[in-house]
Amino acid sequence: MPVNGSELRFVGRWTSGAGLGGAEISAVDKESKRLFVTNGTKNTIDIVDISNPKKVKLVKSVD
């Protein structure tokens, strides 16, 4: 485990569908198990359910 207590490892995948540059900045909410991603192509914030890494799905996009 790294000194700061964080570790990244690949467990699943979600594609924004916007091509290169679609998903730019992300943040995770551990309680709701949701990923918040800025989508530069669509100018939205995409909210993604990551509670099951094998079935990651878009919850909604916010303008």
C-alpha positions as CSV (number, residue, x, y, z in Angstrom):
1,M,0.0,0.0,0.0
2,P,1.4,3.4,-0.9
3,V,2.3,5.8,1.9
4,N,-0.8,8.1,1.4
5,G,-3.1,5.1,1.7
6,S,-4.4,5.2,-1.9
7,E,-4.0,2.5,-4.6
8,L,-5.1,2.4,-8.2
9,R,-5.8,-0.8,-10.0
10,F,-7.9,-1.7,-13.0
11,V,-11.2,-3.4,-12.1
12,G,-13.6,-2.1,-14.8
13,R,-14.2,0.2,-17.6
14,W,-16.7,2.9,-18.7
15,T,-16.7,4.6,-22.1
16,S,-18.1,8.1,-22.4
17,G,-18.9,7.6,-26.0
18,A,-17.5,11.0,-26.9
19,G,-14.2,9.8,-28.4
20,L,-10.9,11.2,-27.4
21,G,-11.0,14.0,-24.9
22,G,-14.6,13.1,-23.7
23,A,-13.8,12.2,-20.1
24,E,-11.4,14.7,-18.6
25,I,-11.5,15.1,-14.9
26,S,-13.0,12.6,-12.4
27,A,-13.9,12.4,-8.7
28,V,-15.2,9.4,-6.7
29,D,-17.8,9.4,-3.9
30,K,-17.0,6.3,-1.8
31,E,-20.4,6.4,0.0
32,S,-22.6,6.4,-3.1
33,K,-20.1,4.5,-5.2
34,R,-20.4,7.0,-8.0
35,L,-17.9,8.5,-10.4
36,F,-18.3,12.1,-11.5
37,V,-16.6,12.9,-14.8
38,T,-16.4,16.1,-16.8
39,N,-17.2,15.4,-20.4
40,G,-15.5,18.1,-22.5
41,T,-17.1,17.0,-25.8
42,K,-20.7,17.2,-24.5
43,N,-20.0,20.0,-21.9
44,T,-21.7,17.9,-19.2
45,I,-20.8,16.2,-15.9
46,D,-21.5,12.5,-16.3
47,I,-22.5,10.6,-13.1
48,V,-21.5,6.9,-13.3
49,D,-22.5,4.1,-11.0
50,I,-19.4,2.1,-10.1
51,S,-21.0,-0.1,-7.4
52,N,-20.4,-3.1,-9.6
53,P,-17.1,-2.6,-11.5
54,K,-18.0,-5.4,-14.0
55,K,-21.2,-3.5,-14.9
56,V,-20.3,0.2,-14.8
57,K,-23.2,2.3,-16.1
58,L,-24.1,5.9,-16.7
59,V,-26.7,7.2,-14.2
60,K,-27.2,10.6,-15.9
61,S,-25.5,13.6,-17.5
62,V,-25.9,17.1,-16.0
63,D,-25.7,20.1,-18.2
